[in-house]
């Protein structure tokens, strides 16, 4: 397929997405719009973790820490000075943080860059480890970030967190960053550097023997993943308008890891499908915790039943589809064209 045709199809897809978001903003209720927002933010987080874990083979558990950095940096930059003064009741906010202000786009980029910088500092000692040891080290760093934010009261407002963050993260901004994340990481993986990352994942010793600087490749992957995790945290903070250190615990990293594993390691398409399925399923299953009426019968809702059913479904996927829903498959216009041709041929044979 010609590159010009691919570009036209990509542009048409983005235009259709923009048209759908415009329709959704005006016709769907606030709850459904919020679910769509969560899908976009979770997709950014899942794709960024898949770059680190699925494509490079580094078992990282620091995503919640990177999200915390992005969320706090962006919140501090978009909160008005007067609101900061009212909110910081334990200790006054330090200068120059008390007077800092930036547009939302600049604040999100700053949050991503701050997370990337911390990711670089974390990569220097941690990426010399491997396997479970790397997971334990990154988990420790993630917890250190959370504890530091809890105790940096003059900057982060401590355990009280930040309230009333301006809700700039709407459908437009969230899906803009989601599409940008997909584009950047897809371009990165389709380049020679992407092949280098896969070589490091498949056999690091062999990659070193071929002359690949594996530490440099892993560091770049880790920093890029940290940047987009910071962006996801920035959007999440503005979306829910309230953040505190307790939000960014290990459970949050586990949720993102679940999106990646259920969708399929080493597949951007899998991350998108896993995010969509789990986010929508978790919201849709809320009905089982409410009272259900079937004719004259009434079944009382059971708190926690939603997570029980979801856990059983998750176990079913892990047991019978270990490679994830999508596996290693990656969507492309060429594969879509081949699939359409097969369907057309089958239809022609059936009619013939």
C-alpha positions in Angstrom: 0.0 0.0 0.0 1.4 3.4 -0.9 2.4 5.8 1.8 0.1 8.5 0.4 -2.8 6.1 0.7 -1.8 5.3 4.3 -1.6 9.0 5.2 -5.0 9.6 3.7 -6.5 6.7 5.7 -4.8 7.9 8.9 -6.2 11.4 8.3 -9.7 10.1 7.6 -9.5 8.0 10.9 -8.5 11.0 12.9 -11.3 13.1 11.3 -13.9 10.4 12.1 -12.6 10.3 15.7 -12.9 14.1 16.0 -16.4 14.0 14.6 -17.4 11.2 17.0 -16.0 13.2 20.0 -17.9 16.3 18.8 -21.1 14.3 18.7 -20.4 12.6 22.1 -19.8 15.9 23.8 -23.2 17.2 22.8 -25.4 14.1 22.9 -24.0 11.8 25.7 -24.6 12.3 29.4 -21.8 13.3 31.7 -21.2 9.8 33.0 -20.6 8.3 29.5 -18.4 11.3 28.6 -16.4 10.6 31.7 -16.0 6.9 30.7 -14.7 8.0 27.3 -12.2 10.4 29.0 -11.0 7.5 31.2 -10.5 5.3 28.1 -8.3 7.9 26.5 -6.2 8.5 29.6 -5.9 4.8 30.5 -4.8 4.1 26.9 -1.9 6.6 27.2 -0.8 4.9 30.4 -1.1 1.4 29.0 0.8 2.2 25.8 3.6 3.9 27.7 3.9 0.8 30.0 3.8 -1.5 27.1 6.7 0.3 25.5 8.8 -0.4 28.6 7.5 -3.9 29.5 6.0 -5.4 26.3 8.5 -4.1 23.7 11.7 -3.7 25.7 11.2 -6.5 28.3 11.7 -4.4 31.4 9.4 -5.3 34.2 8.8 -1.8 35.7 6.4 -1.0 38.5 7.1 2.7 38.8 4.3 4.0 36.6 2.2 5.3 39.5 5.2 7.4 40.7 5.6 8.9 37.2 1.9 9.7 37.2 2.2 11.4 40.5 5.0 13.7 39.2 3.0 14.7 36.1 -0.2 15.2 38.1 1.4 17.5 40.7 3.6 19.5 38.3 0.6 20.2 36.1 -1.8 21.0 38.9 0.7 23.4 40.5 1.1 25.2 37.1 -2.6 25.5 36.3 -3.9 26.4 39.8 -4.5 30.2 40.3 -2.2 31.9 42.8 -5.2 32.9 45.0 -6.5 29.4 45.2 -3.0 28.1 46.2 -2.9 30.6 49.0 -6.3 29.5 50.3 -5.6 25.8 50.0 -2.2 25.6 51.7 -3.4 25.7 55.3 -0.7 23.5 57.0 2.2 25.5 55.6 2.4 28.4 53.1 3.4 27.4 49.6 7.0 28.0 48.8 8.0 30.7 46.3 8.3 30.4 43.2 5.7 27.6 43.2 3.1 30.0 44.7 3.2 32.3 41.7 3.9 29.8 38.9 1.3 29.6 36.2 1.2 28.2 32.7 -1.3 27.3 29.9 -2.7 23.8 30.1 -0.7 22.4 27.2 2.6 23.8 28.5 1.7 22.4 32.0 1.1 18.9 30.6 4.4 19.0 28.7 6.2 20.2 31.8 4.6 17.3 33.8 5.8 14.8 31.2 9.3 16.3 31.1 9.6 16.2 34.9 8.5 12.6 35.0 11.0 11.8 32.2 13.8 13.5 34.1 13.1 11.5 37.2 12.8 8.4 35.0 16.3 9.1 33.7 17.7 9.4 37.2 15.9 6.2 38.1 17.2 4.4 35.0 20.9 5.0 35.8 21.0 2.6 38.8 17.9 0.4 38.2 18.4 -0.6 34.6 21.6 -2.4 35.4 19.3 -4.9 37.1 17.0 -7.4 35.4 13.9 -9.4 35.8 12.2 -9.4 39.2 15.1 -7.4 40.7 14.2 -4.5 38.3 10.5 -4.8 39.3 11.4 -4.6 43.0 13.7 -1.6 42.5 11.3 0.4 40.4 8.5 -0.4 42.9 10.7 1.0 45.6 11.4 4.2 43.7 7.6 4.6 43.0 6.9 4.3 46.7 9.7 6.8 47.5 8.1 9.3 45.2 4.8 8.9 46.9 6.3 9.3 50.4 8.3 12.3 49.4 5.2 14.0 48.0 3.4 13.3 51.3 6.1 15.1 53.2 6.8 18.0 50.9 4.0 20.0 52.5 5.2 23.5 51.3 5.1 22.3 47.7 2.5 19.5 47.4 0.2 20.4 50.4 1.2 17.0 52.0 -1.4 14.4 52.7 -4.2 16.9 52.1 -3.4 16.9 48.4 -4.7 19.5 45.9 -8.4 20.2 45.4 -10.3 22.2 42.8 -7.8 21.6 40.0 -9.2 23.3 36.8 -10.9 20.7 34.7 -9.2 21.4 31.4 -8.8 17.7 30.5 -11.9 17.3 28.3 -12.5 14.9 25.4 -10.5 17.1 23.0 -7.4 17.3 25.0 -7.4 13.7 26.2 -7.8 12.2 22.8 -5.3 14.6 21.3 -2.7 13.3 23.7 -3.9 9.7 23.1 -3.5 10.0 19.3 -0.1 11.8 19.8 1.1 9.0 22.1 0.1 6.3 19.6 1.7 8.2 16.8 5.0 8.8 18.6 5.4 5.3 20.0 4.3 3.7 16.7 6.9 5.7 14.8 9.5 4.8 17.3 8.8 1.1 17.1 8.6 1.0 13.3 12.1 2.5 13.1 15.4 0.7 13.4 15.5 1.7 17.1 12.2 -0.3 17.5 14.0 -3.4 16.2 16.8 -2.7 18.7 14.3 -2.7 21.5 12.8 -6.0 20.4 16.2 -7.5 20.1 17.0 -6.4 23.7 13.7 -7.9 24.8 14.2 -11.3 23.1 17.8 -11.8 24.0 19.9 -9.1 25.7 23.1 -11.1 25.7 22.8 -11.8 21.9 22.0 -8.1 21.4 25.2 -7.1 23.2 27.2 -9.6 21.2 25.9 -7.9 18.0 27.3 -4.5 19.2 24.0 -3.0 20.5 24.3 -0.6 23.4 21.6 -2.3 25.4 21.8 0.1 28.4 21.3 3.1 26.1 18.3 1.5 24.3 16.7 0.5 27.6 17.3 4.0 29.1 15.6 5.7 26.1 12.6 3.4 26.2 12.3 3.9 30.0 12.5 7.7 29.7 10.0 7.9 26.8 7.6 5.6 28.7 8.1 7.8 31.9 7.3 11.0 29.8 3.9 9.6 28.6 3.1 8.2 32.1 3.7 11.8 33.4 1.3 13.1 30.6 -1.3 10.5 31.6 -1.0 11.6 35.3 -1.3 15.3 34.3 -4.5 14.6 32.4 -5.9 12.3 35.1 -5.4 15.0 37.8 -7.2 17.6 35.7 -9.9 15.2 34.8 -10.9 14.2 38.4 -9.8 17.7 39.7 -8.5 16.2 43.0 -5.2 14.5 43.7 -3.4 13.3 46.8 -0.4 11.0 47.4 -2.6 8.0 48.4 -4.0 7.8 44.9 -0.6 6.9 43.4 0.0 3.6 45.2 1.0 0.2 43.8 -2.6 -0.6 43.1 -2.7 2.0 40.4 0.4 0.5 38.7 -1.2 -2.9 38.9 -4.3 -1.6 37.1 -2.3 -0.2 34.2 -0.3 -3.5 34.0 -3.7 -5.3 33.8 -4.6 -3.3 30.7 -1.4 -4.3 29.0 -1.4 -8.0 29.9 -5.1 -8.5 29.1 -4.8 -6.7 25.7 -1.5 -8.3 24.7 2.2 -7.6 25.5 4.1 -6.1 22.6 1.1 -4.7 20.8 -0.2 -1.1 20.7 -3.5 -2.5 19.4 -3.6 -4.9 22.3 -3.1 -2.0 24.8 -6.0 -0.1 23.2 -8.3 -3.1 23.2 -7.4 -4.1 26.7 -8.0 -0.6 28.0 -11.3 -0.3 26.2 -12.6 -3.7 27.4 -11.5 -3.3 31.1 -12.5 0.3 31.5 -16.0 -0.2 30.0 -16.5 -3.6 31.7 -15.6 -2.2 35.1 -18.2 0.6 34.7 -20.9 -1.6 33.0 -20.7 -4.2 35.8 -21.8 -1.7 38.4 -25.4 -2.8 37.9 -24.8 -6.0 39.8 -24.2 -4.0 43.0 -27.7 -2.4 42.6 -31.1 -3.9 43.3 -32.2 -6.0 40.3 -35.9 -6.5 39.5 -37.0 -9.4 37.4 -40.8 -9.3 37.2 -42.1 -9.7 40.8 -38.7 -10.9 42.0 -36.2 -8.5 43.5 -32.6 -9.4 44.0 -30.7 -7.2 46.5 -27.4 -5.8 45.3 -24.2 -7.0 46.9 -21.3 -4.5 47.4 -18.1 -5.9 45.9 -19.9 -8.3 43.5 -18.6 -6.2 40.5 -15.0 -6.8 41.4 -15.7 -10.5 42.0 -17.3 -11.0 38.6 -14.5 -9.0 37.0 -11.8 -11.1 38.7 -13.4 -14.3 37.4 -13.5 -12.9 33.9 -9.9 -11.9 34.3 -8.9 -15.3 35.4 -10.7 -16.8 32.5 -8.7 -14.6 30.1 -5.4 -15.5 31.8 -6.1 -19.2 31.8 -7.4 -19.6 28.3 -5.8 -16.7 26.4 -2.4 -16.2 28.1 -1.1 -14.0 25.2 -4.0 -11.6 25.8 -7.0 -10.7 23.8 -5.0 -9.5 20.8 -1.8 -11.3 21.5 1.1 -10.0 19.4 -1.1 -8.8 16.6 -0.7 -5.2 15.4 -3.3 -3.4 13.3 -2.2 -2.1 10.0 -4.0 -0.9 6.8 -2.3 -3.7 4.9 -3.7 -6.4 7.2 -7.1 -4.7 7.1 -7.0 -4.7 3.2 -6.0 -8.4 3.2 -8.9 -9.2 5.6 -11.4 -7.3 3.4 -10.1 -9.2 0.3 -10.6 -12.6 2.1 -14.2 -11.6 3.1 -14.9 -10.5 -0.5 -13.6 -13.7 -1.9 -15.6 -15.8 0.5 -18.7 -13.9 -0.4 -18.1 -14.3 -4.1 -17.6 -18.1 -3.7 -20.8 -18.4 -1.6 -22.8 -16.4 -4.3 -21.1 -18.3 -7.1 
